[in-house]
Amino acid sequence: MKYALATIIYWVLLSATSALAAPPEIEDFCWAQAAQVRFNGRGEREAFIANCIADHTPTPPAKRRYKKPR
């Protein structure tokens, strides 16, 4: 029973995160830019790619809060 529940939770989280991912075109662009840069330290390439994707991905719109009528 707990394995079935864990499997369901896994698939729900997997499907939710794919909607939040950057488009492949942006990832390809950032990887191409990272290939042209020389990195010295450990993890600098990943940080560069993460910042590049964050810079080129639009921010999600803020959720509106509605007041409940009293």
MMTF fields as JSON, N, C-alpha, C and O atoms, coordinates in Angstrom:
{
  "mmtfVersion": "1.0.0",
  "mmtfProducer": "UNKNOWN",
  "numBonds": 279,
  "numAtoms": 280,
  "numGroups": 70,
  "numChains": 1,
  "numModels": 1,
  "chainsPerModel": [1],
  "groupsPerChain": [70],
  "chainIdList": ["A"],
  "bondAtomList": [4, 2, 8, 6, 12, 10, 16, 14, 20, 18, 24, 22, 28, 26, 32, 30, 36, 34, 40, 38, 44, 42, 48, 46, 52, 50, 56, 54, 60, 58, 64, 62, 68, 66, 72, 70, 76, 74, 80, 78, 84, 82, 88, 86, 92, 90, 96, 94, 100, 98, 104, 102, 108, 106, 112, 110, 116, 114, 120, 118, 124, 122, 128, 126, 132, 130, 136, 134, 140, 138, 144, 142, 148, 146, 152, 150, 156, 154, 160, 158, 164, 162, 168, 166, 172, 170, 176, 174, 180, 178, 184, 182, 188, 186, 192, 190, 196, 194, 200, 198, 204, 202, 208, 206, 212, 210, 216, 214, 220, 218, 224, 222, 228, 226, 232, 230, 236, 234, 240, 238, 244, 242, 248, 246, 252, 250, 256, 254, 260, 258, 264, 262, 268, 266, 272, 270, 276, 274],
  "bondOrderList": [1, 1, 1, 1, 1, 1, 1, 1, 1, 1, 1, 1, 1, 1, 1, 1, 1, 1, 1, 1, 1, 1, 1, 1, 1, 1, 1, 1, 1, 1, 1, 1, 1, 1, 1, 1, 1, 1, 1, 1, 1, 1, 1, 1, 1, 1, 1, 1, 1, 1, 1, 1, 1, 1, 1, 1, 1, 1, 1, 1, 1, 1, 1, 1, 1, 1, 1, 1, 1],
  "groupList": [{"groupName": "MET", "atomNameList": ["N", "CA", "C", "O"], "elementList": ["N", "C", "C", "O"], "formalChargeList": [0, 0, 0, 0], "bondAtomList": [1, 0, 2, 1, 3, 2], "bondOrderList": [1, 1, 2], "singleLetterCode": "M", "chemCompType": "L-PEPTIDE LINKING"}, {"groupName": "LYS", "atomNameList": ["N", "CA", "C", "O"], "elementList": ["N", "C", "C", "O"], "formalChargeList": [0, 0, 0, 0], "bondAtomList": [1, 0, 2, 1, 3, 2], "bondOrderList": [1, 1, 2], "singleLetterCode": "K", "chemCompType": "L-PEPTIDE LINKING"}, {"groupName": "TYR", "atomNameList": ["N", "CA", "C", "O"], "elementList": ["N", "C", "C", "O"], "formalChargeList": [0, 0, 0, 0], "bondAtomList": [1, 0, 2, 1, 3, 2], "bondOrderList": [1, 1, 2], "singleLetterCode": "Y", "chemCompType": "L-PEPTIDE LINKING"}, {"groupName": "ALA", "atomNameList": ["N", "CA", "C", "O"], "elementList": ["N", "C", "C", "O"], "formalChargeList": [0, 0, 0, 0], "bondAtomList": [1, 0, 2, 1, 3, 2], "bondOrderList": [1, 1, 2], "singleLetterCode": "A", "chemCompType": "L-PEPTIDE LINKING"}, {"groupName": "LEU", "atomNameList": ["N", "CA", "C", "O"], "elementList": ["N", "C", "C", "O"], "formalChargeList": [0, 0, 0, 0], "bondAtomList": [1, 0, 2, 1, 3, 2], "bondOrderList": [1, 1, 2], "singleLetterCode": "L", "chemCompType": "L-PEPTIDE LINKING"}, {"groupName": "THR", "atomNameList": ["N", "CA", "C", "O"], "elementList": ["N", "C", "C", "O"], "formalChargeList": [0, 0, 0, 0], "bondAtomList": [1, 0, 2, 1, 3, 2], "bondOrderList": [1, 1, 2], "singleLetterCode": "T", "chemCompType": "L-PEPTIDE LINKING"}, {"groupName": "ILE", "atomNameList": ["N", "CA", "C", "O"], "elementList": ["N", "C", "C", "O"], "formalChargeList": [0, 0, 0, 0], "bondAtomList": [1, 0, 2, 1, 3, 2], "bondOrderList": [1, 1, 2], "singleLetterCode": "I", "chemCompType": "L-PEPTIDE LINKING"}, {"groupName": "TRP", "atomNameList": ["N", "CA", "C", "O"], "elementList": ["N", "C", "C", "O"], "formalChargeList": [0, 0, 0, 0], "bondAtomList": [1, 0, 2, 1, 3, 2], "bondOrderList": [1, 1, 2], "singleLetterCode": "W", "chemCompType": "L-PEPTIDE LINKING"}, {"groupName": "VAL", "atomNameList": ["N", "CA", "C", "O"], "elementList": ["N", "C", "C", "O"], "formalChargeList": [0, 0, 0, 0], "bondAtomList": [1, 0, 2, 1, 3, 2], "bondOrderList": [1, 1, 2], "singleLetterCode": "V", "chemCompType": "L-PEPTIDE LINKING"}, {"groupName": "SER", "atomNameList": ["N", "CA", "C", "O"], "elementList": ["N", "C", "C", "O"], "formalChargeList": [0, 0, 0, 0], "bondAtomList": [1, 0, 2, 1, 3, 2], "bondOrderList": [1, 1, 2], "singleLetterCode": "S", "chemCompType": "L-PEPTIDE LINKING"}, {"groupName": "PRO", "atomNameList": ["N", "CA", "C", "O"], "elementList": ["N", "C", "C", "O"], "formalChargeList": [0, 0, 0, 0], "bondAtomList": [1, 0, 2, 1, 3, 2], "bondOrderList": [1, 1, 2], "singleLetterCode": "P", "chemCompType": "L-PEPTIDE LINKING"}, {"groupName": "GLU", "atomNameList": ["N", "CA", "C", "O"], "elementList": ["N", "C", "C", "O"], "formalChargeList": [0, 0, 0, 0], "bondAtomList": [1, 0, 2, 1, 3, 2], "bondOrderList": [1, 1, 2], "singleLetterCode": "E", "chemCompType": "L-PEPTIDE LINKING"}, {"groupName": "ASP", "atomNameList": ["N", "CA", "C", "O"], "elementList": ["N", "C", "C", "O"], "formalChargeList": [0, 0, 0, 0], "bondAtomList": [1, 0, 2, 1, 3, 2], "bondOrderList": [1, 1, 2], "singleLetterCode": "D", "chemCompType": "L-PEPTIDE LINKING"}, {"groupName": "PHE", "atomNameList": ["N", "CA", "C", "O"], "elementList": ["N", "C", "C", "O"], "formalChargeList": [0, 0, 0, 0], "bondAtomList": [1, 0, 2, 1, 3, 2], "bondOrderList": [1, 1, 2], "singleLetterCode": "F", "chemCompType": "L-PEPTIDE LINKING"}, {"groupName": "CYS", "atomNameList": ["N", "CA", "C", "O"], "elementList": ["N", "C", "C", "O"], "formalChargeList": [0, 0, 0, 0], "bondAtomList": [1, 0, 2, 1, 3, 2], "bondOrderList": [1, 1, 2], "singleLetterCode": "C", "chemCompType": "L-PEPTIDE LINKING"}, {"groupName": "GLN", "atomNameList": ["N", "CA", "C", "O"], "elementList": ["N", "C", "C", "O"], "formalChargeList": [0, 0, 0, 0], "bondAtomList": [1, 0, 2, 1, 3, 2], "bondOrderList": [1, 1, 2], "singleLetterCode": "Q", "chemCompType": "L-PEPTIDE LINKING"}, {"groupName": "ARG", "atomNameList": ["N", "CA", "C", "O"], "elementList": ["N", "C", "C", "O"], "formalChargeList": [0, 0, 0, 0], "bondAtomList": [1, 0, 2, 1, 3, 2], "bondOrderList": [1, 1, 2], "singleLetterCode": "R", "chemCompType": "L-PEPTIDE LINKING"}, {"groupName": "ASN", "atomNameList": ["N", "CA", "C", "O"], "elementList": ["N", "C", "C", "O"], "formalChargeList": [0, 0, 0, 0], "bondAtomList": [1, 0, 2, 1, 3, 2], "bondOrderList": [1, 1, 2], "singleLetterCode": "N", "chemCompType": "L-PEPTIDE LINKING"}, {"groupName": "GLY", "atomNameList": ["N", "CA", "C", "O"], "elementList": ["N", "C", "C", "O"], "formalChargeList": [0, 0, 0, 0], "bondAtomList": [1, 0, 2, 1, 3, 2], "bondOrderList": [1, 1, 2], "singleLetterCode": "G", "chemCompType": "PEPTIDE LINKING"}, {"groupName": "HIS", "atomNameList": ["N", "CA", "C", "O"], "elementList": ["N", "C", "C", "O"], "formalChargeList": [0, 0, 0, 0], "bondAtomList": [1, 0, 2, 1, 3, 2], "bondOrderList": [1, 1, 2], "singleLetterCode": "H", "chemCompType": "L-PEPTIDE LINKING"}],
  "groupTypeList": [0, 1, 2, 3, 4, 3, 5, 6, 6, 2, 7, 8, 4, 4, 9, 3, 5, 9, 3, 4, 3, 3, 10, 10, 11, 6, 11, 12, 13, 14, 7, 3, 15, 3, 3, 15, 8, 16, 13, 17, 18, 16, 18, 11, 16, 11, 3, 13, 6, 3, 17, 14, 6, 3, 12, 19, 5, 10, 5, 10, 10, 3, 1, 16, 16, 2, 1, 1, 10, 16],
  "groupIdList": [1, 2, 3, 4, 5, 6, 7, 8, 9, 10, 11, 12, 13, 14, 15, 16, 17, 18, 19, 20, 21, 22, 23, 24, 25, 26, 27, 28, 29, 30, 31, 32, 33, 34, 35, 36, 37, 38, 39, 40, 41, 42, 43, 44, 45, 46, 47, 48, 49, 50, 51, 52, 53, 54, 55, 56, 57, 58, 59, 60, 61, 62, 63, 64, 65, 66, 67, 68, 69, 70],
  "secStructList": [7, 2, 2, 2, 2, 2, 2, 2, 2, 2, 2, 2, 2, 2, 2, 2, 2, 2, 2, 6, 1, 7, 7, 2, 2, 2, 2, 2, 2, 2, 2, 2, 2, 2, 2, 6, 1, 7, 7, 7, 1, 6, 6, 2, 2, 2, 2, 2, 2, 2, 2, 2, 2, 2, 2, 2, 1, 7, 7, 7, 7, 7, 7, 7, 7, 7, 7, 7, 7, 7],
  "xCoordList": [0.823, 0.0, 0.868, 0.591, 1.919, 2.733, 3.556, 3.904, 3.877, 4.598, 3.707, 4.169, 2.435, 1.501, 1.326, 1.28, 1.23, 1.096, 2.358, 2.274, 3.511, 4.77, 4.873, 5.368, 4.416, 4.449, 3.531, 3.892, 2.36, 1.416, 1.991, 1.901, 2.574, 3.174, 4.322, 4.475, 5.132, 6.256, 5.761, 6.318, 4.737, 4.231, 3.583, 3.677, 2.935, 2.347, 3.442, 3.338, 4.481, 5.58, 6.337, 6.772, 6.493, 7.193, 6.424, 7.021, 5.123, 4.33, 4.249, 4.147, 4.292, 4.226, 5.521, 5.481, 6.662, 7.93, 8.193, 8.909, 7.645, 7.891, 7.222, 7.69, 6.159, 5.496, 6.313, 6.164, 7.161, 7.959, 9.331, 10.098, 9.655, 10.97, 11.063, 10.055, 12.299, 12.525, 12.362, 12.582, 11.982, 11.871, 13.225, 14.262, 13.227, 14.494, 15.343, 16.57, 14.711, 15.483, 16.356, 17.497, 15.818, 16.59, 17.729, 18.845, 17.454, 18.512, 19.616, 20.796, 19.256, 20.257, 21.096, 22.311, 20.435, 21.148, 22.157, 23.291, 21.746, 22.634, 23.792, 24.918, 23.519, 24.607, 25.601, 26.805, 25.11, 25.997, 26.86, 28.041, 26.272, 27.062, 28.089, 29.212, 27.712, 28.639, 29.804, 30.896, 29.579, 30.665, 31.737, 32.869, 31.402, 32.36, 33.118, 34.02, 32.761, 33.38, 34.299, 33.978, 35.441, 36.361, 36.067, 36.065, 35.822, 35.492, 36.666, 37.326, 36.921, 38.04, 37.603, 38.199, 36.591, 36.217, 35.164, 34.589, 34.943, 33.967, 32.566, 32.298, 31.688, 30.314, 30.062, 28.926, 31.077, 30.878, 30.03, 29.223, 30.207, 29.427, 27.939, 27.094, 27.625, 26.234, 25.612, 24.453, 26.4, 25.907, 25.673, 24.683, 26.579, 26.429, 25.163, 24.405, 24.934, 23.761, 22.483, 21.49, 22.5, 21.319, 20.994, 19.827, 22.005, 21.775, 21.3, 20.444, 21.851, 21.447, 19.979, 19.218, 19.593, 18.196, 17.278, 16.2, 17.694, 16.877, 16.745, 15.694, 17.801, 17.754, 16.85, 16.221, 16.779, 16.035, 14.639, 13.923, 14.245, 12.916, 12.053, 12.466, 10.857, 10.001, 9.508, 9.305, 9.325, 8.842, 7.353, 6.623, 6.903, 5.473, 4.666, 5.14, 3.464, 2.653, 2.264, 2.063, 2.166, 1.788, 0.321, -0.511, 0.023, -1.357, -2.125, -1.621, -3.321, -4.162, -4.841, -5.269, -4.925, -5.636, -6.961, -7.03, -7.985, -9.319, -9.805, -9.598, -10.456, -11.015, -12.365, -13.164, -12.601, -13.886, -14.924, -14.655, -16.1, -17.142, -17.609, -17.699, -17.894, -18.326, -19.796, -20.325],
  "yCoordList": [-1.197, 0.0, 1.263, 2.201, 1.293, 2.497, 2.675, 3.802, 1.567, 1.696, 2.297, 3.075, 1.936, 2.516, 4.01, 4.804, 4.387, 5.795, 6.575, 7.69, 5.983, 6.637, 6.803, 7.824, 5.82, 5.903, 7.011, 7.754, 7.12, 8.167, 9.546, 10.454, 9.707, 10.998, 11.337, 12.488, 10.334, 10.541, 11.057, 12.022, 10.446, 10.862, 12.236, 12.996, 12.569, 13.907, 14.958, 15.986, 14.721, 15.683, 15.776, 16.859, 14.664, 14.667, 15.461, 16.208, 15.309, 16.05, 17.536, 18.376, 17.871, 19.278, 20.005, 21.18, 19.357, 20.036, 20.254, 21.191, 19.425, 19.635, 20.914, 21.519, 21.327, 22.564, 23.782, 24.855, 23.631, 24.741, 24.824, 25.74, 23.894, 23.864, 24.906, 25.342, 25.295, 26.256, 25.554, 24.347, 26.291, 25.694, 25.173, 25.72, 24.13, 23.551, 24.547, 24.453, 25.488, 26.463, 27.322, 27.633, 27.704, 28.514, 27.697, 28.197, 26.44, 25.59, 25.366, 25.405, 25.134, 24.942, 26.198, 26.123, 27.355, 28.622, 28.808, 29.222, 28.501, 28.681, 27.691, 28.041, 26.461, 25.485, 25.906, 25.704, 26.484, 26.952, 28.113, 28.197, 29.006, 30.101, 29.583, 30.084, 28.584, 28.04, 27.324, 27.25, 26.799, 26.121, 27.096, 26.688, 28.378, 29.38, 30.048, 30.849, 29.729, 30.364, 29.364, 28.179, 29.844, 28.988, 29.131, 30.242, 28.02, 28.01, 27.441, 26.502, 28.018, 27.583, 26.674, 25.619, 27.07, 26.368, 25.305, 25.151, 24.591, 23.514, 24.107, 24.907, 23.717, 24.172, 25.505, 25.98, 26.118, 27.412, 27.275, 28.153, 26.18, 25.982, 25.845, 26.437, 25.067, 24.876, 26.187, 26.482, 26.968, 28.26, 29.209, 29.94, 29.195, 30.033, 29.663, 30.541, 28.365, 27.912, 28.233, 28.647, 28.048, 28.361, 29.849, 30.217, 30.704, 32.148, 32.545, 33.419, 31.908, 32.199, 31.83, 32.598, 30.662, 30.237, 31.168, 31.522, 31.563, 32.478, 33.841, 34.477, 34.29, 35.591, 35.578, 36.588, 34.447, 34.379, 33.772, 33.651, 33.393, 32.836, 33.901, 34.498, 34.144, 35.155, 34.697, 33.508, 35.652, 35.317, 34.988, 35.584, 34.057, 33.737, 34.897, 35.614, 35.082, 36.191, 35.949, 34.814, 37.03, 36.921, 36.522, 36.96, 35.699, 35.285, 36.431, 37.107, 36.623, 37.656, 37.107, 35.954, 37.942, 37.548, 38.268, 39.491, 37.507, 38.08, 38.019, 37.033, 39.091, 39.129, 38.441, 38.633, 37.658, 36.991, 37.991, 38.761, 37.981, 38.888, 38.476, 37.29, 39.452, 39.162, 39.149, 38.92],
  "zCoordList": [0.0, 0.0, 0.0, -0.747, 0.834, 0.888, -0.386, -0.737, -1.093, -2.355, -3.432, -4.267, -3.41, -4.374, -4.12, -5.06, -2.851, -2.503, -2.893, -3.408, -2.642, -3.001, -4.52, -4.997, -5.27, -6.728, -7.23, -8.143, -6.644, -7.049, -6.742, -7.569, -5.57, -5.193, -6.128, -6.538, -6.468, -7.378, -8.726, -9.248, -9.296, -10.605, -10.549, -11.513, -9.453, -9.316, -9.27, -9.941, -8.495, -8.414, -9.732, -10.125, -10.404, -11.684, -12.725, -13.501, -12.752, -13.73, -13.368, -14.262, -12.096, -11.691, -12.002, -12.367, -11.871, -12.105, -13.584, -13.938, -14.46, -15.877, -16.368, -17.333, -15.735, -16.121, -15.704, -16.289, -14.712, -14.22, -14.874, -14.576, -15.754, -16.384, -17.487, -18.042, -17.793, -18.865, -20.212, -20.312, -21.235, -22.569, -23.044, -22.669, -23.856, -24.335, -25.127, -25.116, -25.806, -26.582, -25.681, -26.024, -24.529, -23.589, -22.996, -22.858, -22.642, -22.096, -23.123, -22.774, -24.377, -25.432, -25.629, -25.811, -25.591, -25.732, -24.602, -24.841, -23.371, -22.218, -22.249, -21.897, -22.667, -22.787, -23.871, -23.716, -24.957, -26.019, -25.534, -25.873, -24.741, -24.184, -23.187, -23.135, -22.397, -21.407, -22.076, -21.512, -23.269, -23.984, -24.441, -24.703, -24.541, -24.995, -23.861, -24.106, -22.62, -21.456, -20.768, -20.675, -20.289, -19.552, -18.059, -17.528, -17.391, -15.967, -15.185, -15.631, -14.013, -13.189, -12.048, -11.828, -11.34, -10.125, -10.338, -11.416, -9.273, -9.27, -9.152, -8.255, -10.047, -9.996, -10.668, -10.673, -11.229, -11.878, -13.139, -13.441, -13.874, -15.091, -14.761, -15.432, -13.729, -13.338, -12.856, -13.148, -12.114, -11.639, -12.814, -12.839, -13.774, -14.962, -15.731, -16.143, -15.924, -16.66, -15.894, -16.492, -14.582, -13.773, -13.85, -13.981, -13.77, -13.868, -15.263, -15.405, -16.282, -17.655, -17.869, -18.458, -17.392, -17.535, -16.751, -17.229, -15.56, -14.756, -15.421, -15.335, -16.081, -16.748, -17.979, -18.295, -18.675, -19.929, -19.787, -20.781, -18.591, -18.355, -17.689, -16.696, -18.226, -17.603, -16.227, -15.985, -15.357, -14.02, -14.089, -14.881, -13.274, -13.285, -12.717, -11.835, -13.214, -12.699, -11.244, -10.814, -10.513, -9.106, -9.003, -9.797, -8.031, -7.838, -7.18, -6.283, -7.637, -7.04, -5.806, -5.76, -4.836, -3.602, -3.579, -3.704, -3.419, -3.35, -1.923, -1.216, -1.513, -0.172, -0.194, -1.11, 0.803, 0.913, 1.412, 2.335, 0.808, 1.3, 2.691, 3.007, 3.493, 4.862, 4.982, 6.07]
}
